[in-house]
Amino acid sequence: MTDIATLQSETLAAIAGADSLDALETVRVAALGKQGSVSALLKTLGQMSPEERQVQGPVINGLREAVTTAIADKKAAIESAVLNARLATERLDMTLPSSEAPRGSVHPVSQVMDELAEIFADMGFAVAEGPEIEDDWTNFSALNIPETHPARAMHDTFYFPETSPSPLQGRGPGRGDESSETSPLPTLSPEGERAQKMLLRTHTSPVQIRTMTSQKPPIRIIAPGRVYRSDSDATHTPMFHQIEGLVIDKGIHLGHLKWTLETFLRAFFERDDVTIRMRPSYFPFTEPSAEIDIGYTIQNGKRVVGGSDHWMEVLGSGMVHRRVIENCGLDPDEYQGFAFGTGVDRLAMLKYGMDDLRAFFDGDLRWLKHYGFAALDVPTLSGGVGA
């Protein structure tokens, strides 16, 4: 017992006196290594009688634990001291600019989003947002796109797996569906019987429905955000950005829509010679509907917005369908409105000369360095939205 107590005292003193990790490792090997003093004592336990082992075992194991704990504590203390000494000598002046550090850039999509918000804010539009995970009724049925409508095939929708029934939650109207299962984020049908299938929204039009069912006219909003469709090529990606506009009030007509779009496009492209033409088209949620083409010319082999030598389609629009207004609980004989929508990524491509939409999401720093905007280039109407 006396020898063990002496060994423990001497070993702990050696550990305490170690002034480096190498010195501490030497002490550890001398005590706990294969030929160490503590290891030698542990080997003697097998040669003892049960009575001796019962007495000596706890003492020897206690020695090993004390030495192990002391070594771990000393190692942590030495490492902390080394780190503190390093931190005291290695200093970096954070106030000095670095030419080697990469400079951050604002993504073109973010820049165009800010430009659009500035333009429409000047015309009295507010920015509205909605969830990217939507229910079937808000994304389709309320917009006059019932389940059997062929327009649904155009959207290539990402649906979530259906789940077992859950307690009904949500607000507002929706389309009842006796065969569908409820989902984690349900919306009530008109009868309050069944929640809706959930999906990644295919457009930002559901924000229009949510706004009309939660606010009273007059309404004047834009709804920018991410949308999702199963499509990918040079001009399509599974996730892209849209911005939609909605005006609901009394006495709204097609002339208001045309003026709004002309004013918007001239401000965005920063040209007074921007010309548009409205072609009859079809969208389930507007009637009449119109595709909006913008005029451009070819200069040095590149398309330049302005003039009317050539035309290209830039957005869709129309007067809000009576049925959509009714679905939102408003009287279509009292309130009318118009809506429009376009791809933010496509607008960025047109304005800043980008050829492939997929490059927007590749994460290539070389591309962002070329097309990105400085963080302080905040678009303003007074300074120019394309500053």
C-alpha positions as CSV (number, residue, x, y, z in Angstrom):
1,M,0.0,0.0,0.0
2,T,2.8,2.3,0.9
3,D,4.7,1.6,-2.3
4,I,1.5,2.3,-4.4
5,A,0.9,5.6,-2.5
6,T,4.5,6.6,-3.1
7,L,4.3,5.7,-6.8
8,Q,1.0,7.7,-7.2
9,S,2.5,10.8,-5.4
10,E,5.7,10.7,-7.5
11,T,3.8,10.2,-10.8
12,L,1.3,13.0,-10.1
13,A,4.3,15.3,-9.2
14,A,6.0,14.4,-12.5
15,I,2.8,15.1,-14.4
16,A,2.4,18.5,-12.6
17,G,6.0,19.3,-13.4
18,A,5.7,18.6,-17.2
19,D,6.1,21.8,-19.1
20,S,5.4,20.6,-22.6
21,L,3.4,17.9,-24.4
22,D,6.6,16.0,-25.1
23,A,7.5,15.9,-21.5
24,L,4.0,14.9,-20.5
25,E,4.1,12.1,-23.1
26,T,7.3,10.8,-21.5
27,V,5.6,10.7,-18.1
28,R,2.6,8.9,-19.6
29,V,4.7,6.2,-21.2
30,A,6.7,5.7,-18.0
31,A,3.5,5.1,-16.1
32,L,0.9,3.7,-18.5
33,G,3.0,2.4,-21.3
34,K,3.4,-1.4,-21.9
35,Q,6.4,-1.4,-19.6
36,G,5.1,1.4,-17.4
37,S,5.1,1.2,-13.6
38,V,1.3,1.4,-13.3
39,S,0.9,-1.2,-16.1
40,A,3.2,-3.5,-14.3
41,L,1.1,-3.3,-11.1
42,L,-2.1,-4.1,-13.2
43,K,-0.4,-7.2,-14.5
44,T,0.1,-8.5,-11.0
45,L,-3.6,-8.8,-10.3
46,G,-3.8,-12.0,-12.3
47,Q,-1.3,-13.6,-10.0
48,M,-3.1,-12.7,-6.8
49,S,-5.5,-14.9,-4.8
50,P,-9.1,-13.8,-4.9
51,E,-8.8,-12.4,-1.4
52,E,-5.6,-10.3,-2.3
53,R,-7.2,-9.2,-5.6
54,Q,-10.3,-7.9,-3.7
55,V,-8.0,-5.7,-1.5
56,Q,-5.3,-4.7,-4.0
57,G,-7.6,-4.3,-7.1
58,P,-9.5,-1.1,-6.1
59,V,-6.2,0.5,-5.0
60,I,-4.3,-0.3,-8.2
61,N,-7.3,0.7,-10.4
62,G,-7.6,3.9,-8.4
63,L,-4.0,4.7,-9.1
64,R,-4.5,4.2,-12.9
65,E,-7.6,6.4,-12.9
66,A,-5.9,9.1,-10.9
67,V,-2.9,9.1,-13.3
68,T,-5.1,9.0,-16.4
69,T,-7.2,11.9,-15.2
70,A,-4.2,14.0,-14.2
71,I,-2.5,13.4,-17.6
72,A,-5.7,14.5,-19.4
73,D,-6.1,17.6,-17.3
74,K,-2.4,18.6,-17.8
75,K,-2.6,18.0,-21.5
76,A,-5.7,20.3,-21.8
77,A,-3.9,22.9,-19.7
78,I,-0.7,22.8,-21.8
79,E,-2.7,23.0,-25.1
80,S,-4.7,25.9,-23.8
81,A,-1.5,27.7,-22.8
82,V,0.0,27.1,-26.2
83,L,-3.1,28.4,-28.0
84,N,-3.2,31.5,-25.8
85,A,0.4,32.2,-26.5
86,R,-0.2,31.8,-30.2
87,L,-3.2,34.1,-30.2
88,A,-1.2,36.7,-28.3
89,T,1.5,36.7,-31.0
90,E,-0.5,36.1,-34.2
91,R,-2.7,39.1,-34.7
92,L,-4.7,40.1,-37.8
93,D,-5.7,43.7,-38.3
94,M,-9.3,43.4,-39.5
95,T,-9.4,47.1,-40.5
96,L,-6.9,46.6,-43.3
97,P,-8.4,45.8,-46.8
98,S,-7.2,42.5,-48.4
99,S,-6.6,42.2,-52.1
100,E,-6.5,38.4,-51.8
101,A,-9.9,37.9,-50.2
102,P,-12.7,37.4,-52.8
103,R,-15.1,40.3,-52.9
104,G,-18.8,39.4,-52.5
105,S,-21.2,40.0,-55.3
106,V,-25.0,40.5,-55.5
107,H,-26.6,37.8,-57.7
108,P,-28.3,39.2,-60.8
109,V,-31.6,37.6,-59.7
110,S,-31.4,39.5,-56.4
111,Q,-30.5,42.7,-58.2
112,V,-33.4,42.4,-60.6
113,M,-35.8,41.6,-57.8
114,D,-34.7,44.9,-56.1
115,E,-35.1,46.8,-59.4
116,L,-38.6,45.4,-59.9
117,A,-39.6,46.2,-56.3
118,E,-38.4,49.8,-56.8
119,I,-40.3,50.3,-60.1
120,F,-43.6,48.9,-58.8
121,A,-43.3,50.7,-55.5
122,D,-43.2,53.9,-57.4
123,M,-46.6,52.9,-59.0
124,G,-48.1,52.2,-55.6
125,F,-47.7,48.4,-55.5
126,A,-47.0,46.6,-52.3
127,V,-44.9,43.4,-52.1
128,A,-46.8,40.3,-51.0
129,E,-45.3,36.9,-50.2
130,G,-46.7,33.4,-49.7
131,P,-45.5,29.9,-48.9
132,E,-43.5,27.9,-51.5
133,I,-45.3,24.7,-50.3
134,E,-48.9,25.2,-51.4
135,D,-52.1,23.2,-51.4
136,D,-53.8,22.0,-54.6
137,W,-56.8,24.4,-54.3
138,T,-54.8,27.6,-53.9
139,N,-52.3,26.7,-56.6
140,F,-54.8,25.4,-59.2
141,S,-58.5,25.1,-58.4
142,A,-59.0,28.6,-57.1
143,L,-57.3,29.9,-60.3
144,N,-59.9,28.2,-62.5
145,I,-57.7,25.2,-63.1
146,P,-59.8,22.2,-61.9
147,E,-58.3,18.8,-61.6
148,T,-59.2,17.6,-65.1
149,H,-58.1,20.8,-66.8
150,P,-55.4,20.3,-69.5
151,A,-53.5,23.4,-68.3
152,R,-52.3,21.3,-65.4
153,A,-50.1,19.3,-67.7
154,M,-48.2,22.4,-68.7
155,H,-46.9,22.9,-65.1
156,D,-45.1,19.6,-64.5
157,T,-45.9,19.8,-60.8
158,F,-43.8,18.4,-57.9
159,Y,-46.4,16.8,-55.6
160,F,-45.7,15.7,-52.0
161,P,-46.5,12.1,-51.0
162,E,-50.0,11.9,-49.5
163,T,-50.2,11.1,-45.8
164,S,-52.8,9.6,-43.5
165,P,-55.7,11.8,-42.5
166,S,-55.0,14.5,-39.9
167,P,-57.3,17.0,-38.1
168,L,-58.5,19.7,-40.4
169,Q,-56.7,23.0,-40.2
170,G,-56.2,26.1,-42.3
171,R,-58.4,28.8,-43.5
172,G,-60.4,30.0,-46.4
173,P,-62.1,28.1,-49.2
174,G,-60.8,25.2,-51.2
175,R,-61.9,22.4,-53.5
176,G,-63.3,19.4,-51.7
177,D,-61.9,16.0,-52.8
178,E,-63.4,12.9,-51.2
179,S,-60.7,10.6,-52.6
180,S,-57.7,12.5,-51.5
181,E,-55.9,12.0,-48.2
182,T,-55.1,14.9,-45.9
183,S,-51.6,16.3,-45.7
184,P,-49.4,17.9,-43.0
185,L,-50.4,21.4,-44.1
186,P,-54.1,21.2,-45.1
187,T,-56.5,23.9,-46.3
188,L,-60.2,23.5,-45.8
189,S,-62.6,22.8,-48.6
190,P,-65.8,24.8,-48.9
191,E,-67.6,22.0,-47.1
192,G,-64.8,21.7,-44.5
193,E,-64.5,18.0,-45.2
194,R,-61.1,17.2,-46.6
195,A,-57.7,18.9,-46.7
196,Q,-55.8,19.3,-50.0
197,K,-52.8,17.6,-51.6
198,M,-49.6,19.5,-51.1
199,L,-47.1,20.6,-53.8
200,L,-44.3,22.9,-54.6
201,R,-46.0,26.0,-56.1
202,T,-45.7,26.1,-59.9
203,H,-46.2,29.9,-60.0
204,T,-46.6,32.8,-57.6
205,S,-50.3,33.2,-58.5
206,P,-51.4,31.5,-55.2
207,V,-50.2,34.7,-53.5
208,Q,-52.9,36.5,-55.4
209,I,-55.5,34.1,-54.1
210,R,-54.2,34.4,-50.5
211,T,-54.3,38.2,-50.8
212,M,-57.8,38.4,-52.2
213,T,-59.1,36.1,-49.5
214,S,-57.4,38.1,-46.7
215,Q,-57.7,41.7,-47.8
216,K,-60.5,43.9,-49.0
217,P,-60.1,45.8,-52.3
218,P,-58.6,48.0,-53.6
219,I,-55.6,45.6,-54.0
220,R,-52.4,46.5,-55.8
221,I,-49.6,44.0,-55.2
222,I,-46.6,42.3,-56.8
223,A,-45.6,38.7,-55.7
224,P,-42.0,37.8,-56.4
225,G,-40.5,34.5,-55.4
226,R,-39.2,31.0,-56.2
227,V,-41.4,28.5,-58.1
228,Y,-40.8,24.9,-59.2
229,R,-41.5,22.8,-62.3
230,S,-40.0,19.6,-63.5
231,D,-38.2,21.0,-66.5
232,S,-34.5,21.7,-67.4
233,D,-32.8,23.1,-70.5
234,A,-31.1,26.4,-71.6
235,T,-34.2,28.4,-70.8
236,H,-35.9,26.3,-68.1
237,T,-34.8,25.1,-64.7
238,P,-36.6,23.0,-62.0
239,M,-36.5,26.1,-59.7
240,F,-36.8,29.6,-61.1
241,H,-38.1,33.0,-60.1
242,Q,-41.3,34.7,-61.0
243,I,-42.9,38.0,-60.3
244,E,-46.7,38.5,-60.7
245,G,-48.8,41.5,-60.3
246,L,-52.4,41.9,-59.3
247,V,-54.8,44.9,-59.2
248,I,-58.3,44.5,-58.0
249,D,-60.6,47.6,-57.8
250,K,-63.8,49.0,-59.2
251,G,-63.7,50.1,-62.9
252,I,-60.5,48.4,-63.8
253,H,-60.1,47.8,-67.6
254,L,-57.5,46.6,-70.1
255,G,-56.2,50.1,-70.6
256,H,-54.9,50.2,-67.1
257,L,-53.1,46.9,-67.7
258,K,-51.4,48.2,-70.9
259,W,-50.2,51.5,-69.2
260,T,-48.8,49.6,-66.2
261,L,-46.8,47.2,-68.4
262,E,-45.5,49.9,-70.7
263,T,-44.4,52.0,-67.7
264,F,-42.8,49.0,-66.0
265,L,-40.9,47.8,-69.1
266,R,-39.6,51.3,-70.0
267,A,-38.4,51.8,-66.4
268,F,-36.8,48.4,-66.2
269,F,-34.9,48.6,-69.5
270,E,-34.2,52.3,-69.0
271,R,-35.3,53.2,-72.5
272,D,-38.1,55.5,-73.6
273,D,-38.4,53.8,-77.0
274,V,-39.6,50.5,-75.6
275,T,-42.7,49.3,-77.6
276,I,-45.0,46.5,-76.7
277,R,-47.8,44.6,-78.5
278,M,-50.5,42.5,-77.0
279,R,-51.3,39.2,-78.6
280,P,-54.5,37.3,-77.7
281,S,-53.7,34.2,-75.7
282,Y,-55.2,31.9,-73.1
283,F,-54.7,31.5,-69.4
284,P,-57.3,29.8,-67.2
285,F,-57.2,32.6,-64.6
286,T,-57.6,35.6,-67.0
287,E,-60.2,36.5,-69.6
288,P,-59.3,38.1,-71.9
289,S,-55.7,37.0,-71.9
290,A,-52.7,38.5,-73.7
291,E,-49.1,37.7,-74.3
292,I,-46.9,40.8,-74.1
293,D,-44.2,41.1,-76.8
294,I,-41.4,43.6,-76.6
295,G,-39.8,45.2,-79.7
296,Y,-36.0,44.9,-80.3
297,T,-33.4,45.5,-83.0
298,I,-30.3,43.7,-84.0
299,Q,-27.1,45.7,-83.4
300,N,-23.6,44.1,-84.0
301,G,-25.2,40.7,-83.9
302,K,-26.9,41.3,-80.5
303,R,-30.5,41.9,-79.6
304,V,-31.1,45.4,-78.2
305,V,-34.4,46.2,-76.6
306,G,-36.2,49.1,-78.4
307,G,-37.8,49.8,-81.7
308,S,-40.1,47.4,-83.5
309,D,-38.0,45.6,-86.1
310,H,-38.4,42.3,-84.2
311,W,-40.6,41.0,-81.4
312,M,-40.1,38.6,-78.5
313,E,-42.5,37.5,-75.8
314,V,-41.6,38.7,-72.2
315,L,-44.7,38.1,-70.1
316,G,-48.3,37.0,-69.8
317,S,-51.3,39.0,-68.7
318,G,-55.0,39.5,-68.7
319,M,-58.1,40.6,-66.9
320,V,-58.8,38.5,-63.8
321,H,-61.4,35.8,-64.6
322,R,-64.8,36.3,-63.0
323,R,-64.6,32.8,-61.6
324,V,-61.3,33.6,-59.8
325,I,-62.8,36.7,-58.2
326,E,-65.9,34.7,-57.1
327,N,-63.6,31.9,-55.7
328,C,-62.1,34.6,-53.4
329,G,-65.4,35.7,-52.1
330,L,-65.7,38.9,-54.1
331,D,-68.5,40.1,-56.4
332,P,-67.2,40.2,-60.0
333,D,-70.0,42.6,-61.0
334,E,-68.5,45.1,-58.5
335,Y,-64.8,44.4,-58.7
336,Q,-62.6,43.9,-61.7
337,G,-58.9,43.5,-62.0
338,F,-55.9,42.6,-64.1
339,A,-52.9,40.3,-63.5
340,F,-49.6,39.7,-65.1
341,G,-46.5,37.5,-64.6
342,T,-43.0,37.0,-65.9
343,G,-39.8,35.2,-65.2
344,V,-37.3,37.2,-63.2
345,D,-34.5,35.1,-64.5
346,R,-35.6,35.8,-68.1
347,L,-35.7,39.5,-67.5
348,A,-32.2,39.4,-66.1
349,M,-31.1,37.5,-69.2
350,L,-32.6,40.0,-71.6
351,K,-31.3,43.1,-69.8
352,Y,-27.8,41.9,-69.0
353,G,-27.0,39.7,-72.0
354,M,-27.0,36.2,-70.5
355,D,-27.5,33.2,-72.7
356,D,-28.1,30.2,-70.5
357,L,-30.5,30.1,-67.6
358,R,-28.8,27.1,-66.0
359,A,-25.7,29.2,-65.3
360,F,-27.8,31.2,-62.8
361,F,-27.7,28.2,-60.4
362,D,-24.3,26.5,-61.2
363,G,-22.6,28.3,-58.4
364,D,-19.6,29.2,-60.6
365,L,-17.8,32.1,-59.0
366,R,-16.3,33.2,-62.4
367,W,-19.8,33.7,-63.7
368,L,-20.9,35.6,-60.7
369,K,-17.8,37.7,-60.7
370,H,-18.6,38.6,-64.4
371,Y,-22.3,39.2,-64.0
372,G,-22.6,40.0,-60.3
373,F,-23.3,43.5,-58.8
374,A,-21.3,45.2,-56.1
375,A,-23.0,45.1,-52.8
376,L,-23.4,48.9,-52.7
377,D,-25.1,49.1,-56.1
378,V,-28.5,49.5,-54.6
379,P,-31.1,50.2,-57.3
380,T,-33.1,53.4,-56.8
381,L,-35.4,55.3,-59.1
382,S,-33.4,58.5,-58.6
383,G,-30.0,56.9,-59.2
384,G,-31.2,54.5,-61.9
385,V,-32.4,50.9,-61.3
386,G,-29.6,49.5,-63.4
387,A,-26.8,51.4,-61.5
